[in-house]
Amino acid sequence: MTERHVTAEKQGRVGLVFLDRPDRRNSYTPLMALQLQEELVAFDADESVAVIVVTGRGKHFGVGADLDMNWRDERTHGVETLSEPEKAPWNLNTPIVAAINGDAIGVSLTWAMQADIRVVADSARLAFSFNRVGIMPDRGSTWLLPRLVGFGVAMDLLLTGRTIDGTEFERLGLATHVVAPEEVLKVAVDLAADMAEKCAPASMVATKRLMYEFLETHDRVAAYNRERRTLTWIRTLGETLRGIAAFKEKRPPEWATTKHQQLPAELR
């Protein structure tokens, strides 16, 4: 049987993925990279899962690469180089919440940055520590961080590799929730469950896809009009009427779309 470095379970409509090497502080391995991608893709294909939460087993999210592992493992070459970009977290239909329950260093942190929403422990130590061990930041962090926090802050964090705590991480805009370590997973799962119950699947898919798409465009008018066309399309699915009815009747909405609803090509 293949050794498991990532495990998964379901809690209602929330898919839980654990980086599961607590004895090694969830240090990152080639096998973990492969299994993490496999679990995310599997949950994305599962219609009963509305939101995915990724966290670390034990006290840490992940303390970076396990320096004793073989990083030339050919099985993970595709994961590391995105030879299948459709399997990248930002290209999956399912929203992903990173529950950073403790220290997140190096590659563990740059993976967490690929989630859509981040909940962080106030006492967690976080560092893009790459330059301090003679390598450079990975997993698209040199592309993403300037777009999240601005060029100057990104340059500081990525160049210096300095360690910050969860409170500063949230203050800089890299997380949206900062709580005590023992509350991180609960807050993340509660957030995910609330999204699963109250947000229309098709509109969440459209929101996620357009948000990432618009990171790569400077044409504000084109983005505005594409957003309007997509909004009109969602209304034709009937979800707006269902949402309004549920609001008026003070009950949970009964959505009729799925997270696999395909945005029509003509909306582009």
RODO-2510 file (C-alpha; in nm, 4 decimals, decimal comma):
residues 268
     n   res          X          Y          Z
     1     m     0,0000     0,0000     0,0000
     2     t     0,1262     0,3476    -0,0904
     3     e     0,2361     0,5529     0,2071
     4     r    -0,0085     0,8362     0,2771
     5     h     0,1256     1,1877     0,3210
     6     v    -0,2196     1,3395     0,2576
     7     t    -0,5521     1,2097     0,3885
     8     a    -0,9070     1,3228     0,3224
     9     e    -1,2565     1,2962     0,4666
    10     k    -1,5955     1,4597     0,4235
    11     q    -1,7846     1,6640     0,6793
    12     g    -2,1263     1,7314     0,5356
    13     r    -2,0727     1,9167     0,2082
    14     v    -1,7174     2,0163     0,3037
    15     g    -1,4210     1,8144     0,1790
    16     l    -1,1390     1,8095     0,4347
    17     v    -0,7824     1,7509     0,3153
    18     f    -0,5047     1,7029     0,5712
    19     l    -0,1331     1,7401     0,5118
    20     d    -0,0679     1,4339     0,7236
    21     r     0,2892     1,3901     0,8437
    22     p     0,2607     1,5281     1,1980
    23     d     0,5703     1,3375     1,3095
    24     r     0,7662     1,5408     1,0509
    25     r     0,5712     1,8634     1,1181
    26     n     0,3943     1,8062     0,7849
    27     s     0,7113     1,8775     0,5916
    28     y     0,6471     1,8723     0,2181
    29     t     0,7464     1,5745     0,0007
    30     p     0,7060     1,4785    -0,3655
    31     l     0,4469     1,2210    -0,2576
    32     m     0,2569     1,4883    -0,0652
    33     a     0,2506     1,7081    -0,3762
    34     l     0,1068     1,4250    -0,5827
    35     q    -0,1485     1,3133    -0,3241
    36     l    -0,2596     1,6685    -0,2500
    37     q    -0,3353     1,7273    -0,6160
    38     e    -0,5166     1,3940    -0,6408
    39     e    -0,7393     1,4684    -0,3404
    40     l    -0,8257     1,8188    -0,4627
    41     v    -0,9147     1,6899    -0,8093
    42     a    -1,1226     1,4068    -0,6600
    43     f    -1,3201     1,6439    -0,4370
    44     d    -1,3638     1,8814    -0,7284
    45     a    -1,5236     1,5983    -0,9268
    46     d    -1,7525     1,5083    -0,6344
    47     e    -2,0817     1,6956    -0,6746
    48     s    -2,1653     1,6481    -0,3061
    49     v    -1,8618     1,8586    -0,2047
    50     a    -1,9308     2,2322    -0,2262
    51     v    -1,6128     2,3688    -0,0632
    52     i    -1,2717     2,2181     0,0164
    53     v    -1,0723     2,2953     0,3316
    54     v    -0,6994     2,2100     0,3478
    55     t    -0,5168     2,2047     0,6795
    56     g    -0,2275     2,0393     0,8587
    57     r    -0,2591     1,7446     1,0946
    58     g    -0,1364     1,8343     1,4424
    59     k     0,0193     2,1660     1,5391
    60     h     0,1654     2,2738     1,2044
    61     f     0,0344     2,3480     0,8573
    62     g     0,3738     2,2562     0,7116
    63     v     0,7324     2,3588     0,7772
    64     g     0,8536     2,3482     0,4176
    65     a     1,0293     2,0836     0,2139
    66     d     1,1550     1,7699     0,3786
    67     l     1,5208     1,8129     0,2945
    68     d     1,5875     1,4413     0,3358
    69     m     1,3508     1,3417     0,0509
    70     n     1,4297     1,2698    -0,3127
    71     w     1,3099     1,5788    -0,4972
    72     r     1,3908     1,4261    -0,8353
    73     d     1,0964     1,1849    -0,8072
    74     e     0,9624     1,1658    -1,1632
    75     r     0,6051     1,0966    -1,0498
    76     t     0,5654     1,4525    -0,9270
    77     h     0,7434     1,6264    -1,2122
    78     g     0,4093     1,7135    -1,3725
    79     v     0,2712     1,8525    -1,0476
    80     e     0,5743     2,0715    -0,9902
    81     t     0,5810     2,2090    -1,3467
    82     l     0,2027     2,2315    -1,4037
    83     s     0,2048     2,0039    -1,7050
    84     e    -0,1694     1,9678    -1,6320
    85     p    -0,2683     2,3275    -1,5513
    86     e    -0,6372     2,2368    -1,5498
    87     k    -0,5653     2,0602    -1,2175
    88     a    -0,4134     2,3685    -1,0549
    89     p    -0,6126     2,4851    -0,7491
    90     w    -0,7199     2,8105    -0,9132
    91     n    -0,8586     2,6228    -1,2129
    92     l    -1,0795     2,3907    -1,0081
    93     n    -1,4475     2,4807    -0,9803
    94     t    -1,4630     2,4168    -0,6064
    95     p    -1,3642     2,7021    -0,3714
    96     i    -1,0639     2,6120    -0,1542
    97     v    -1,0025     2,7402     0,1988
    98     a    -0,6568     2,7033     0,3538
    99     a    -0,6818     2,6576     0,7306
   100     i    -0,3291     2,7547     0,8359
   101     n    -0,3411     2,6048     1,1836
   102     g     0,0251     2,6586     1,2652
   103     d     0,3644     2,7262     1,1115
   104     a     0,3732     2,7496     0,7311
   105     i     0,7199     2,7855     0,5844
   106     g     0,8560     2,7877     0,2312
   107     v     0,6743     2,5578    -0,0103
   108     s     0,4045     2,4896     0,2493
   109     l     0,3228     2,8606     0,2542
   110     t     0,3356     2,9048    -0,1216
   111     w     0,0918     2,6166    -0,1512
   112     a    -0,1444     2,7842     0,0981
   113     m    -0,1265     3,0970    -0,1172
   114     q    -0,2900     2,9012    -0,4011
   115     a    -0,6100     2,8610    -0,1984
   116     d    -0,8940     3,1066    -0,2568
   117     i    -0,9439     3,2031     0,1096
   118     r    -0,7051     3,1741     0,4039
   119     v    -0,7730     3,1411     0,7773
   120     v    -0,4586     3,1696     0,9894
   121     a    -0,3579     3,1085     1,3501
   122     d    -0,2494     3,4296     1,5204
   123     s     0,0653     3,2650     1,6584
   124     a     0,1642     3,0829     1,3385
   125     r     0,5116     3,1532     1,2047
   126     l     0,5042     3,2204     0,8312
   127     a     0,7969     3,2752     0,5976
   128     f     0,8758     3,2697     0,2273
   129     s     1,2149     3,1473     0,3400
   130     f     1,3577     3,0362     0,0040
   131     n     1,6439     3,2828    -0,0337
   132     r     1,7675     3,1857     0,3125
   133     v     1,8357     2,8317     0,1931
   134     g     1,9816     2,9248    -0,1434
   135     i     1,6784     2,8791    -0,3685
   136     m     1,4040     3,1151    -0,4858
   137     p     1,0283     3,1434    -0,4227
   138     d     0,8125     2,8898    -0,6039
   139     r     0,4559     2,7969    -0,7074
   140     g     0,3876     3,1263    -0,8772
   141     s     0,4494     3,3360    -0,5674
   142     t     0,6539     3,5939    -0,7616
   143     w     0,3466     3,6420    -0,9838
   144     l     0,0765     3,6271    -0,7158
   145     l     0,2123     3,8164    -0,4153
   146     p     0,2580     4,1542    -0,5893
   147     r    -0,1064     4,1305    -0,7008
   148     l    -0,2245     4,0585    -0,3466
   149     v    -0,0178     4,2960    -0,1358
   150     g     0,1587     4,5309    -0,3771
   151     f     0,5083     4,5248    -0,5216
   152     g     0,6926     4,6687    -0,2226
   153     v     0,5510     4,4361     0,0420
   154     a     0,5889     4,1349    -0,1878
   155     m     0,9513     4,2260    -0,2570
   156     d     1,0176     4,2538     0,1164
   157     l     0,8605     3,9183     0,2053
   158     l     1,0059     3,7258    -0,0879
   159     l     1,3555     3,8756    -0,0913
   160     t     1,4224     3,8746     0,2826
   161     g     1,2489     3,5478     0,3647
   162     r     1,1759     3,6983     0,7058
   163     t     0,9318     3,5342     0,9458
   164     i     0,6047     3,7034     1,0369
   165     d     0,3225     3,5888     1,2627
   166     g    -0,0383     3,5241     1,1711
   167     t    -0,1532     3,8631     1,2952
   168     e     0,0807     4,0459     1,0567
   169     f    -0,0045     3,7993     0,7797
   170     e    -0,3711     3,8985     0,8125
   171     r    -0,2880     4,2694     0,8461
   172     l    -0,1004     4,2571     0,5160
   173     g    -0,4077     4,1098     0,3455
   174     l    -0,2686     3,7590     0,2955
   175     a    -0,5454     3,6072     0,5095
   176     t    -0,9002     3,7215     0,5804
   177     h    -0,9454     3,5569     0,9216
   178     v    -0,6979     3,5397     1,2102
   179     v    -0,7918     3,3343     1,5168
   180     a    -0,6393     3,1253     1,7949
   181     p    -0,4702     2,8046     1,6697
   182     e    -0,7330     2,5766     1,8217
   183     e    -1,0080     2,7704     1,6401
   184     v    -0,8591     2,7702     1,2888
   185     l    -1,0126     2,4502     1,1550
   186     k    -1,3534     2,5203     1,3096
   187     v    -1,3642     2,8712     1,1635
   188     a    -1,2579     2,7414     0,8210
   189     v    -1,5117     2,4566     0,8203
   190     d    -1,7907     2,6831     0,9470
   191     l    -1,7081     2,9302     0,6706
   192     a    -1,7070     2,6530     0,4110
   193     a    -2,0359     2,5070     0,5398
   194     d    -2,1986     2,8498     0,5294
   195     m    -2,0887     2,8948     0,1679
   196     a    -2,2162     2,5461     0,0823
   197     e    -2,5612     2,6246     0,2230
   198     k    -2,6124     2,9858     0,1245
   199     c    -2,4222     3,0451    -0,2017
   200     a    -2,5417     2,9319    -0,5457
   201     p    -2,3004     2,6795    -0,7040
   202     a    -2,3062     2,8393    -1,0507
   203     s    -2,2454     3,1886    -0,9168
   204     m    -1,9546     3,0732    -0,6989
   205     v    -1,7954     2,9053    -1,0020
   206     a    -1,8421     3,2180    -1,2116
   207     t    -1,7053     3,4420    -0,9362
   208     k    -1,3919     3,2307    -0,8887
   209     r    -1,3244     3,1960    -1,2615
   210     l    -1,3699     3,5654    -1,3365
   211     m    -1,1626     3,6756    -1,0375
   212     y    -0,8619     3,4738    -1,1550
   213     e    -0,9179     3,5626    -1,5202
   214     f    -0,9270     3,9345    -1,4417
   215     l    -0,5944     3,9135    -1,2552
   216     e    -0,4443     3,8880    -1,6034
   217     t    -0,6237     4,1713    -1,7809
   218     h    -0,5939     4,5481    -1,7684
   219     d    -0,8989     4,6100    -1,9856
   220     r    -1,1504     4,7305    -1,7297
   221     v    -1,4312     4,7872    -1,9780
   222     a    -1,3946     4,4384    -2,1274
   223     a    -1,3972     4,2882    -1,7781
   224     y    -1,7045     4,4919    -1,6842
   225     n    -1,8953     4,3739    -1,9884
   226     r    -1,7899     4,0096    -1,9476
   227     e    -1,9048     4,0250    -1,5867
   228     r    -2,2412     4,1668    -1,7004
   229     r    -2,2878     3,8930    -1,9619
   230     t    -2,2060     3,6272    -1,7033
   231     l    -2,4487     3,7791    -1,4538
   232     t    -2,7247     3,7766    -1,7152
   233     w    -2,6508     3,4107    -1,7933
   234     i    -2,6734     3,3141    -1,4242
   235     r    -3,0105     3,4860    -1,4022
   236     t    -3,1371     3,2721    -1,6909
   237     l    -3,0591     2,9641    -1,4799
   238     g    -3,3196     3,0738    -1,2255
   239     e    -3,0823     3,0950    -0,9297
   240     t    -3,1546     3,4627    -0,8677
   241     l    -3,5271     3,3956    -0,8276
   242     r    -3,4534     3,1011    -0,5976
   243     g    -3,2216     3,3121    -0,3852
   244     i    -3,4725     3,5963    -0,3568
   245     a    -3,7533     3,3541    -0,2668
   246     a    -3,5425     3,1955     0,0079
   247     f    -3,4510     3,5384     0,1464
   248     k    -3,8139     3,6503     0,1572
   249     e    -3,9297     3,3246     0,3155
   250     k    -3,6401     3,3231     0,5636
   251     r    -3,5291     2,9699     0,4724
   252     p    -3,2174     2,8087     0,3231
   253     p    -3,2081     2,8393    -0,0571
   254     e    -3,2796     2,5391    -0,2775
   255     w    -3,0294     2,5802    -0,5587
   256     a    -3,0755     2,4023    -0,8907
   257     t    -2,7314     2,4513    -1,0467
   258     t    -2,4116     2,2567    -0,9817
   259     k    -2,0488     2,3573    -0,9449
   260     h    -1,9833     2,1887    -1,2802
   261     q    -2,2026     2,4352    -1,4666
   262     q    -2,0035     2,5372    -1,7730
   263     l    -1,9803     2,9062    -1,8546
   264     p    -2,0812     2,9400    -2,2223
   265     a    -1,7939     3,0302    -2,4529
   266     e    -1,9893     3,3218    -2,6029
   267     l    -1,9724     3,5038    -2,2686
   268     r    -1,6068     3,5819    -2,3311
***
